[in-house]
Amino acid sequence: MDDDDADYMQGSDDEDYGFDYSDGEDGDESGSADVENMYYTAKSKKEDDPEQALKEFAAIVAQDTEKGDWSFKALKQSTKLLYLHLRRPTDALKTYTELLTYTKSAVTRNYAEKTINGILDYVGGGKGGPVEVEVLEKFYQVTKDALVEAKNDRLSVKTNLKLAKLWLDRKEYGRLSKLIRELYVATGSGGDSDDQSQKGTQLLEIYALEIQMHNETRNITKLKEIYNASNSVRSAIPHPRIMGIIKECGGKMWMGERQWNRASEDFFESFRNYDEAGSPQRIQVLKYLVLANMLTGSEVNPFDSQETKPYKSDPQIKAMTDLVDAYQRREVHAAEKILRDNRSTIMDDAFIRSYIGELLRSLRTQYLIDLIKPYTRLELSFLAKQLNVDTDEVEVLLIELILEGKVEGKIDQVAMRLELDKKQSLEKKRYAALDKWTDALESVHTSVVAKNPGGGGMARGGVDFPDTFGYPDVKDRF
């Protein structure tokens, strides 16, 4: 018994979804045994003589006028033979279309769904070699037509979701957009609480597909709109993989807006959900989490948490942990070496690569601030040598630091030298302190005037005191 038959035997004991089952009578036992023998005989010839096996499966279907389970299985095997082995997708579509007519009564609904999903998986997965888009559409169209006729709305939506994922993988965004609109209509409001929960779950799956499309096409406005809409869905029990997708795209969205903290939060949620789902994408998202955490400037190691700690020694993550250590020690040269030596695990990812420049700039800035602290004058060429970058890049970094007020000084562009004005910096601090003191005195004066608006003195214990005791006005003294 192969996997197909095991699925059937297991599926036949599952919950009854309302389908009628073919009645087995005692007088048919010998005939059923003959058909069963024919089925396994044909199946044994699949590898050595697929054409002969195909003929024998067709004979089983031809003699079964009542559309029983053995002819259903024969059609399933015929479809797989024609599509996977004989590379005849048009003929496979014919046997598959006939198979769909059996799903109303010949087999359980559960087994029918497994069979349909299995066939669509290997058709969409390209297991039969390259397949034209038109052929794919025909397979899905006959499936949808059969499901509409059978009034199986749940499987119809699942089939459309499967097709939408296929269009996403193939970057067929026009077809995907059209199908997403159909899915929104199919998951409209209405129904009881259980139905609403199911529709909410389906809605999140649609959001996950659409948010991926907008992420890939860089439509940030629509991406944020769908992201916010997904956060407002309450009546749903989504698969953790779906939430992993939504939060991953949300993290990338926040990264694009340079909101590193929010990106870090979403990447952590994405990683946690992917980890729960057992998805291999958790490793990639963990790298994104580490990247976002470094860009926040946080001193907290992202691998200190209970969820991420088990992955600290993972070969795919090791380079990122080393990068975190170098970043926290402000060792810019060590960080650059890690990036050079681990191109396959870090730099080959387009998303990470797009933010490495930002990361190195942050690291070089911190390194530069620490480097110039003891000096009053430095050659730009010396700083460039220390950072292992061009003089022009050092000049740009210093100008930004001066404009941001992080460095007190000026650049002599003739001598190509940084001159730090530590005396001016000290004077500025003094003036700042005096301004603060003056503001405090003004605040005291304002309070005194507010308490004694008439200016006729303040009564203390029933005694009137003069305003100034002969001294000039308090305000004039300061």
C-alpha positions as CSV (number, residue, x, y, z in Angstrom):
1,M,0.0,0.0,0.0
2,D,1.6,3.4,-1.1
3,D,1.0,6.8,0.4
4,D,-2.1,7.4,-1.7
5,D,-3.8,4.3,-0.5
6,A,-2.8,5.0,3.1
7,D,-4.3,8.5,2.8
8,Y,-7.5,7.0,1.5
9,M,-7.8,4.4,4.3
10,Q,-7.1,7.1,6.8
11,G,-9.4,9.6,5.2
12,S,-12.3,7.1,5.1
13,D,-12.6,7.1,8.8
14,D,-12.7,10.8,9.2
15,E,-15.6,13.0,10.0
16,D,-18.6,12.7,7.7
17,Y,-19.2,16.0,6.0
18,G,-22.6,15.1,4.6
19,F,-21.6,13.1,1.5
20,D,-23.5,10.0,0.5
21,Y,-21.5,6.8,0.6
22,S,-21.9,4.0,-2.0
23,D,-23.7,1.1,-0.4
24,G,-21.7,-2.1,-0.3
25,E,-23.9,-5.3,-0.6
26,D,-22.8,-8.8,0.1
27,G,-23.4,-9.9,-3.5
28,D,-20.9,-7.3,-4.7
29,E,-17.9,-8.5,-2.6
30,S,-16.5,-10.8,-5.3
31,G,-16.8,-8.1,-7.9
32,S,-15.2,-5.6,-5.6
33,A,-12.3,-8.0,-5.0
34,D,-11.8,-8.4,-8.8
35,V,-11.7,-4.6,-9.3
36,E,-9.3,-4.3,-6.4
37,N,-7.0,-6.9,-8.0
38,M,-7.2,-5.0,-11.3
39,Y,-6.3,-1.8,-9.6
40,Y,-3.2,-3.2,-7.9
41,T,-2.1,-5.1,-11.0
42,A,-2.3,-1.9,-13.0
43,K,-0.5,0.0,-10.3
44,S,2.4,-2.4,-10.3
45,K,3.0,-1.5,-13.9
46,K,3.3,2.3,-13.4
47,E,7.1,2.4,-13.5
48,D,7.9,-0.3,-16.1
49,D,5.0,0.1,-18.5
50,P,3.1,3.3,-17.8
51,E,1.1,3.1,-21.1
52,Q,-0.2,-0.4,-20.2
53,A,-1.0,0.7,-16.6
54,L,-2.9,3.7,-18.1
55,K,-5.0,1.3,-20.2
56,E,-5.8,-0.9,-17.3
57,F,-6.8,2.0,-15.1
58,A,-9.1,3.2,-17.9
59,A,-10.7,-0.3,-18.0
60,I,-11.5,0.0,-14.3
61,V,-13.2,3.3,-14.8
62,A,-15.1,2.0,-17.9
63,Q,-16.6,-1.0,-16.1
64,D,-17.6,0.9,-13.0
65,T,-20.9,2.4,-13.9
66,E,-21.8,3.4,-10.3
67,K,-18.7,5.6,-9.8
68,G,-17.1,3.7,-6.9
69,D,-14.0,4.4,-4.9
70,W,-11.8,2.1,-7.0
71,S,-12.5,3.9,-10.2
72,F,-11.9,7.2,-8.3
73,K,-8.5,5.9,-7.3
74,A,-7.9,4.7,-10.8
75,L,-8.6,8.2,-12.2
76,K,-6.3,9.7,-9.6
77,Q,-3.4,7.3,-10.7
78,S,-4.2,8.1,-14.3
79,T,-3.9,11.8,-13.7
80,K,-0.5,11.4,-12.0
81,L,0.8,9.1,-14.7
82,L,-0.2,11.4,-17.5
83,Y,1.1,14.6,-15.8
84,L,4.2,13.4,-14.0
85,H,5.5,10.5,-16.0
86,L,4.1,10.8,-19.6
87,R,4.2,14.6,-19.6
88,R,0.7,14.9,-21.2
89,P,-0.9,17.7,-19.2
90,T,-3.9,18.1,-21.5
91,D,-4.8,14.4,-21.1
92,A,-4.2,14.7,-17.4
93,L,-6.7,17.5,-17.3
94,K,-9.3,15.3,-18.8
95,T,-8.9,12.5,-16.3
96,Y,-8.8,15.1,-13.5
97,T,-12.0,16.7,-14.7
98,E,-13.7,13.2,-14.7
99,L,-12.3,12.6,-11.2
100,L,-13.9,15.7,-9.9
101,T,-17.4,14.3,-10.7
102,Y,-16.8,11.5,-8.2
103,T,-16.3,13.9,-5.3
104,K,-20.0,14.3,-4.7
105,S,-20.7,10.8,-3.5
106,A,-18.0,8.2,-4.3
107,V,-15.6,9.1,-1.5
108,T,-15.6,11.0,1.7
109,R,-15.2,14.8,1.5
110,N,-12.0,14.6,3.5
111,Y,-10.4,12.2,1.1
112,A,-11.7,14.2,-1.9
113,E,-10.1,17.3,-0.5
114,K,-6.7,15.6,0.1
115,T,-6.8,14.2,-3.5
116,I,-7.6,17.6,-5.0
117,N,-5.0,19.4,-2.9
118,G,-2.4,16.8,-3.8
119,I,-3.0,17.1,-7.5
120,L,-3.0,20.9,-7.5
121,D,0.2,20.8,-5.5
122,Y,2.2,18.8,-8.0
123,V,0.6,20.7,-10.9
124,G,1.5,24.1,-9.4
125,G,4.8,22.9,-8.1
126,G,6.1,22.1,-11.5
127,K,6.8,18.4,-10.7
128,G,5.8,17.5,-14.2
129,G,8.3,19.9,-15.7
130,P,7.7,23.4,-17.0
131,V,4.0,24.1,-17.4
132,E,2.2,26.9,-19.2
133,V,0.1,29.4,-17.3
134,E,-2.9,28.5,-19.4
135,V,-2.7,24.9,-18.3
136,L,-2.5,25.9,-14.7
137,E,-5.5,28.1,-15.0
138,K,-7.5,25.3,-16.6
139,F,-6.7,22.9,-13.8
140,Y,-7.8,25.4,-11.2
141,Q,-10.8,26.5,-13.2
142,V,-12.3,23.0,-13.5
143,T,-11.7,22.6,-9.8
144,K,-13.5,25.8,-8.9
145,D,-16.4,24.9,-11.2
146,A,-16.8,21.5,-9.6
147,L,-16.6,23.0,-6.1
148,V,-19.3,25.6,-6.9
149,E,-21.5,22.8,-8.2
150,A,-20.9,20.8,-5.1
151,K,-21.5,23.9,-2.9
152,N,-18.2,23.3,-1.1
153,D,-17.5,27.0,-0.3
154,R,-14.7,26.2,2.2
155,L,-12.7,24.1,-0.2
156,S,-13.4,26.6,-3.0
157,V,-11.8,29.4,-0.9
158,K,-8.9,27.1,0.0
159,T,-8.3,26.3,-3.7
160,N,-8.3,30.0,-4.6
161,L,-5.8,30.7,-1.8
162,K,-3.6,28.0,-3.2
163,L,-3.9,29.5,-6.7
164,A,-3.2,33.0,-5.3
165,K,0.0,31.7,-3.6
166,L,1.0,30.1,-6.9
167,W,0.6,33.5,-8.7
168,L,2.6,35.2,-6.0
169,D,5.5,32.7,-6.4
170,R,5.4,33.2,-10.2
171,K,5.2,37.0,-9.8
172,E,1.9,37.1,-11.8
173,Y,0.8,40.2,-9.9
174,G,-2.0,41.0,-12.4
175,R,-3.7,37.6,-12.0
176,L,-3.0,37.7,-8.2
177,S,-4.7,41.1,-7.8
178,K,-7.8,39.9,-9.6
179,L,-8.0,36.7,-7.5
180,I,-7.5,38.6,-4.3
181,R,-10.6,40.8,-5.1
182,E,-12.6,37.6,-5.7
183,L,-11.4,36.2,-2.3
184,Y,-12.5,39.3,-0.5
185,V,-16.0,38.9,-1.9
186,A,-16.1,35.2,-1.0
187,T,-15.1,36.0,2.7
188,G,-17.7,38.8,3.1
189,S,-19.5,39.4,6.4
190,G,-22.5,37.3,7.6
191,G,-23.0,34.0,9.4
192,D,-22.8,32.7,12.9
193,S,-19.9,33.2,15.3
194,D,-18.1,30.0,14.2
195,D,-18.5,31.1,10.6
196,Q,-17.1,34.6,11.4
197,S,-14.1,33.0,13.1
198,Q,-13.4,30.9,9.9
199,K,-13.9,34.0,7.7
200,G,-11.6,36.0,9.9
201,T,-8.9,33.3,9.6
202,Q,-9.4,33.2,5.8
203,L,-9.2,37.0,5.7
204,L,-5.8,37.0,7.4
205,E,-4.6,34.5,4.8
206,I,-5.7,36.9,2.1
207,Y,-4.0,39.8,3.9
208,A,-0.8,37.8,4.1
209,L,-0.8,37.2,0.3
210,E,-1.6,40.8,-0.5
211,I,0.9,42.2,1.9
212,Q,3.6,40.1,0.3
213,M,2.6,41.3,-3.1
214,H,2.8,45.0,-2.0
215,N,6.1,44.3,-0.3
216,E,7.6,42.8,-3.4
217,T,6.3,45.6,-5.6
218,R,7.3,48.3,-3.1
219,N,3.8,49.8,-2.8
220,I,4.4,51.1,0.7
221,T,1.1,53.0,0.9
222,K,-1.0,49.8,0.3
223,L,1.4,47.7,2.4
224,K,0.8,49.9,5.4
225,E,-3.0,49.9,4.7
226,I,-3.2,46.1,4.6
227,Y,-0.8,45.8,7.6
228,N,-3.1,48.0,9.7
229,A,-6.2,46.1,8.5
230,S,-4.6,42.8,9.6
231,N,-4.0,44.2,13.1
232,S,-7.7,45.0,13.4
233,V,-8.9,41.4,12.8
234,R,-10.2,39.9,16.0
235,S,-12.4,36.9,15.3
236,A,-9.7,34.6,13.8
237,I,-7.5,31.7,14.8
238,P,-4.7,32.0,12.2
239,H,-2.0,29.6,11.5
240,P,1.2,31.0,13.1
241,R,2.9,30.9,9.7
242,I,0.4,33.4,8.4
243,M,1.1,35.8,11.3
244,G,4.8,35.2,10.7
245,I,4.4,36.4,7.1
246,I,2.4,39.5,8.1
247,K,4.8,40.5,10.9
248,E,7.8,39.9,8.7
249,C,6.4,42.3,6.0
250,G,5.5,44.7,8.8
251,G,9.0,44.7,10.1
252,K,10.4,45.4,6.6
253,M,7.9,48.3,6.2
254,W,9.1,49.9,9.5
255,M,12.7,49.4,8.4
256,G,11.9,51.4,5.2
257,E,10.7,54.2,7.4
258,R,13.8,54.0,9.7
259,Q,11.7,53.1,12.7
260,W,14.1,50.5,14.0
261,N,12.4,49.8,17.3
262,R,9.1,49.0,15.7
263,A,10.8,46.9,13.1
264,S,12.6,45.0,15.8
265,E,9.3,44.3,17.6
266,D,7.6,43.0,14.5
267,F,10.6,40.8,13.5
268,F,10.6,39.3,16.9
269,E,6.9,38.5,16.6
270,S,7.5,37.1,13.1
271,F,10.3,34.9,14.4
272,R,8.3,33.6,17.3
273,N,5.4,32.6,15.0
274,Y,7.6,31.0,12.4
275,D,9.3,29.1,15.1
276,E,6.0,27.9,16.4
277,A,5.0,26.8,12.9
278,G,8.4,25.0,12.4
279,S,9.0,27.2,9.3
280,P,12.6,27.4,8.0
281,Q,12.0,31.2,7.4
282,R,12.5,31.7,11.1
283,I,16.3,31.7,10.5
284,Q,16.1,34.5,7.9
285,V,13.8,36.6,10.1
286,L,16.1,36.1,13.0
287,K,18.8,37.7,11.0
288,Y,16.5,40.6,10.3
289,L,15.8,40.9,14.0
290,V,19.5,41.1,14.8
291,L,20.0,43.8,12.1
292,A,17.1,45.9,13.3
293,N,18.3,45.5,16.9
294,M,21.8,46.8,16.0
295,L,20.3,49.8,14.1
296,T,18.4,50.8,17.3
297,G,21.7,51.2,19.0
298,S,20.5,49.0,21.8
299,E,23.1,47.4,24.1
300,V,20.8,44.5,24.7
301,N,21.9,41.3,23.0
302,P,19.0,39.9,20.9
303,F,20.1,36.4,21.7
304,D,19.5,36.9,25.5
305,S,15.8,36.1,25.1
306,Q,14.5,32.6,25.8
307,E,13.1,32.3,22.3
308,T,16.3,33.2,20.4
309,K,18.9,31.7,22.6
310,P,18.7,28.2,21.2
311,Y,19.7,29.5,17.8
312,K,22.8,31.4,18.9
313,S,25.1,28.6,17.7
314,D,23.2,27.8,14.5
315,P,25.7,27.9,11.5
316,Q,23.4,30.3,9.6
317,I,23.2,32.6,12.6
318,K,26.8,32.4,13.9
319,A,28.0,35.2,11.6
320,M,25.2,37.5,12.9
321,T,26.1,36.8,16.5
322,D,29.7,37.7,15.8
323,L,28.5,40.9,14.1
324,V,26.5,41.8,17.2
325,D,29.6,41.3,19.4
326,A,31.7,43.5,17.1
327,Y,29.1,46.2,16.9
328,Q,28.7,46.4,20.7
329,R,32.5,46.6,21.1
330,R,32.6,49.3,18.4
331,E,35.1,47.3,16.4
332,V,34.4,48.5,12.9
333,H,37.3,46.6,11.3
334,A,36.1,43.3,12.9
335,A,32.6,44.0,11.6
336,E,33.8,44.7,8.1
337,K,35.8,41.4,8.1
338,I,32.8,39.4,9.3
339,L,30.7,40.9,6.4
340,R,33.5,40.0,3.9
341,D,33.9,36.5,5.2
342,N,30.2,35.6,5.4
343,R,28.8,36.9,2.2
344,S,26.7,33.8,1.6
345,T,24.9,34.0,5.0
346,I,24.6,37.8,5.3
347,M,25.4,39.9,2.2
348,D,23.6,37.6,-0.3
349,D,20.3,38.6,1.2
350,A,19.1,41.7,-0.7
351,F,17.1,43.1,2.2
352,I,20.0,42.8,4.7
353,R,22.5,44.1,2.1
354,S,20.4,47.3,1.6
355,Y,20.9,48.2,5.3
356,I,24.5,47.2,5.7
357,G,25.6,50.7,4.7
358,E,23.4,52.2,7.4
359,L,24.8,49.8,9.9
360,L,28.4,50.5,9.0
361,R,27.7,54.2,9.0
362,S,26.4,54.0,12.6
363,L,29.3,51.9,13.7
364,R,31.9,54.2,12.0
365,T,30.2,57.2,13.6
366,Q,30.5,55.8,17.1
367,Y,34.1,54.7,16.3
368,L,34.9,58.2,15.1
369,I,33.5,60.0,18.1
370,D,35.5,57.7,20.4
371,L,38.6,58.2,18.3
372,I,38.7,62.0,18.3
373,K,37.9,62.6,22.0
374,P,41.5,63.0,23.2
375,Y,42.6,65.3,20.4
376,T,42.2,69.0,19.4
377,R,43.4,68.6,15.8
378,L,43.5,65.6,13.5
379,E,44.3,65.1,9.8
380,L,41.4,63.7,7.8
381,S,43.9,61.3,6.1
382,F,44.7,59.9,9.6
383,L,41.0,59.3,10.3
384,A,40.4,57.8,6.9
385,K,43.3,55.4,7.5
386,Q,41.9,54.4,10.9
387,L,38.4,53.8,9.4
388,N,39.8,52.2,6.3
389,V,37.6,54.5,4.0
390,D,38.2,57.3,1.6
391,T,39.0,60.8,2.9
392,D,35.8,62.1,1.3
393,E,33.7,59.7,3.3
394,V,35.4,60.7,6.5
395,E,34.7,64.4,5.7
396,V,31.0,63.6,5.1
397,L,30.7,61.8,8.4
398,L,32.4,64.6,10.3
399,I,30.2,67.3,8.6
400,E,27.1,65.3,9.7
401,L,28.4,65.0,13.3
402,I,29.1,68.7,13.5
403,L,25.7,69.6,12.1
404,E,24.1,67.2,14.6
405,G,26.0,68.8,17.5
406,K,27.8,65.6,18.3
407,V,31.2,67.1,17.5
408,E,32.3,70.6,18.4
409,G,34.7,71.9,15.8
410,K,35.2,72.7,12.2
411,I,36.9,71.3,9.1
412,D,39.8,73.1,7.5
413,Q,39.2,72.0,3.9
414,V,42.4,73.6,2.6
415,A,44.6,71.8,5.1
416,M,42.1,68.8,5.2
417,R,42.1,68.9,8.9
418,L,39.6,68.6,11.7
419,E,40.0,71.3,14.4
420,L,38.1,70.6,17.6
421,D,37.2,73.7,19.7
422,K,37.1,72.2,23.2
423,K,37.4,75.7,24.8
424,Q,34.4,76.9,22.8
425,S,32.6,73.7,23.9
426,L,33.3,74.5,27.5
427,E,32.1,78.1,27.1
428,K,28.9,76.9,25.5
429,K,28.3,74.6,28.5
430,R,28.9,77.6,30.9
431,Y,26.5,79.8,28.9
432,A,24.0,77.0,28.9
433,A,24.2,76.7,32.6
434,L,23.8,80.4,33.1
435,D,20.8,80.5,30.8
436,K,19.3,77.7,32.8
437,W,19.9,79.6,36.1
438,T,18.4,82.8,34.7
439,D,15.3,80.9,33.5
440,A,14.9,79.4,37.0
441,L,15.1,82.9,38.6
442,E,12.6,84.3,36.1
443,S,10.3,81.4,37.1
444,V,10.6,82.3,40.8
445,H,9.9,86.0,40.1
446,T,6.8,85.1,38.1
447,S,5.5,83.0,41.0
448,V,6.1,85.8,43.5
449,V,4.2,88.3,41.3
450,A,1.4,85.8,40.7
451,K,0.9,85.4,44.5
452,N,0.9,89.2,45.1
453,P,-0.7,90.8,42.1
454,G,-1.6,94.0,44.0
455,G,2.0,94.8,44.8
456,G,1.0,96.1,48.3
457,G,3.0,93.7,50.3
458,M,2.4,90.1,51.6
459,A,0.6,89.5,54.8
460,R,2.4,87.1,57.1
461,G,0.8,86.3,60.4
462,G,-1.4,89.4,60.2
463,V,1.6,91.8,59.6
464,D,2.0,93.7,56.3
465,F,5.5,93.8,55.0
466,P,6.7,96.3,52.4
467,D,7.4,95.0,48.9
468,T,11.1,95.7,48.7
469,F,12.2,96.9,52.2
470,G,13.8,99.9,50.4
471,Y,15.6,97.8,47.9
472,P,15.2,98.2,44.1
473,D,12.7,96.0,42.4
474,V,13.6,92.3,42.5
475,K,13.2,92.0,38.7
476,D,15.7,94.9,38.1
477,R,18.4,93.2,40.3
478,F,18.5,90.3,37.9
